[in-house]
Amino acid sequence: MPRRSIHSARLSRKEALLFEAGVKLGGIFHQYLGVPVSPRTATGLAHAIEAAVRLQPYVVRARVSVRPERGGPLGRGRFAYRYLTPPMLDVTVGLRDGAVEVTARLRHRPDLRYPLMSVERVREPAAPRRRRRAPAEPGSAGRR
């Protein structure tokens, strides 16, 4: 019996994975911005985000980099932290459904001054090639 999709619409595996990749990256972006971060806690925050994303459907890998030095001014003493901002994030997620794989990325693009989410790679099995019929041998037409 074929596996049922979690989507109501009839989507190909590729379309569903592309949608899911956008959901994952958008969730990270909107859920974690504003979290306090310092050079001491950046790696732990990145690992926590990766672990949370890996719990979600279809995710086979997640890599998060948090670069606090790309943020605004640092406080002093016990207030020596920044809050997570878009330029600090670089996130790559890999999703798989059967033989279809999608890799998507969220990273700040200084040239655009924008945190861009993009599809980096789509891999799906090649469609089976149609076999060409061999040309008939001369004089064989109509014979069985």
C-alpha positions in Angstrom: 0.0 0.0 0.0 1.5 3.4 -0.9 2.5 5.8 1.8 0.1 8.6 2.3 1.4 12.2 2.3 1.0 14.5 5.3 -0.2 17.1 2.8 -3.8 17.3 1.6 -2.8 18.7 -1.8 -1.4 16.3 -4.3 2.3 17.2 -4.2 5.3 15.4 -5.6 7.9 14.3 -3.0 10.1 17.1 -4.3 7.4 19.8 -3.9 6.6 18.6 -0.4 10.3 18.6 0.6 10.8 22.1 -0.8 7.7 23.3 1.2 9.0 21.6 4.4 12.5 23.1 3.9 10.9 26.6 3.9 8.9 25.8 7.0 12.1 24.6 8.8 14.2 27.7 7.9 11.3 30.1 8.5 10.7 28.5 11.9 14.3 28.9 12.9 14.4 32.5 11.7 11.3 33.6 13.5 11.6 31.5 16.6 15.1 32.2 17.7 15.8 35.8 16.8 16.2 37.9 19.9 17.6 35.0 22.0 20.5 36.2 24.2 23.9 35.0 22.8 27.5 35.5 23.6 30.7 34.0 22.3 30.6 31.6 25.2 27.1 30.3 24.4 26.9 30.5 20.6 28.0 26.9 20.0 25.5 25.6 22.5 22.7 27.6 21.0 23.6 26.3 17.5 23.6 22.7 18.7 20.2 23.2 20.5 18.7 24.6 17.2 20.2 21.7 15.2 18.8 19.2 17.7 15.3 20.8 17.6 15.2 20.9 13.8 16.3 17.3 13.5 13.2 16.2 15.4 11.0 17.4 12.6 9.6 15.3 9.7 12.0 14.5 6.8 15.0 16.2 8.3 18.2 14.1 7.9 20.8 16.8 8.7 21.0 20.3 10.1 24.0 22.6 10.5 23.7 25.8 12.3 26.4 28.4 12.8 25.9 31.3 15.2 28.5 34.1 14.9 27.9 36.6 17.7 30.7 38.9 16.5 28.4 39.9 13.6 25.9 41.5 16.1 25.6 44.9 17.6 27.4 46.3 20.6 28.3 44.0 23.4 27.1 44.9 26.9 29.4 44.9 29.9 29.8 42.7 33.0 26.8 40.4 33.5 25.1 42.1 30.5 28.0 41.1 28.2 25.8 39.5 25.5 24.0 40.3 22.3 20.7 39.2 21.0 20.6 36.9 18.0 20.2 38.8 14.8 19.9 37.7 11.1 23.6 38.4 10.2 24.7 35.9 12.9 22.9 32.9 11.5 24.0 30.5 8.8 21.7 27.4 8.6 21.7 24.5 6.2 19.0 21.7 6.4 18.8 18.5 4.5 15.5 16.7 4.0 14.8 13.3 2.4 11.7 11.4 1.4 12.5 8.1 -0.3 15.1 8.8 -3.0 14.3 12.6 -3.2 16.6 14.9 -1.3 16.6 18.7 -0.8 19.2 20.9 0.7 18.1 24.5 1.7 20.0 27.3 3.4 19.3 30.5 5.4 22.1 33.0 5.5 22.4 36.7 5.7 23.4 38.2 2.3 25.3 41.5 2.9 24.9 42.4 -0.8 21.1 42.3 -0.3 21.1 43.4 3.3 18.7 40.5 3.8 18.5 37.1 5.4 17.9 35.0 2.3 16.4 31.5 2.4 17.3 29.5 -0.7 17.2 26.0 -2.2 20.8 24.9 -2.7 20.2 21.4 -4.2 17.5 19.0 -5.3 18.3 15.4 -6.0 15.8 13.0 -7.3 16.1 9.8 -9.2 16.3 10.2 -13.0 13.1 9.2 -14.8 13.5 5.8 -16.5 14.7 6.1 -20.0 12.4 4.8 -22.7 14.0 2.1 -24.6 14.2 2.7 -28.3 13.2 -0.1 -30.6 16.0 -1.5 -32.6 15.6 -0.7 -36.3 14.1 -3.6 -38.2 16.5 -5.7 -40.3 16.2 -5.3 -44.0 13.8 -7.9 -45.4 12.2 -8.7 -42.0 9.1 -6.7 -42.4 6.0 -8.7 -41.8 7.8 -11.9 -40.6 7.2 -13.3 -37.2 
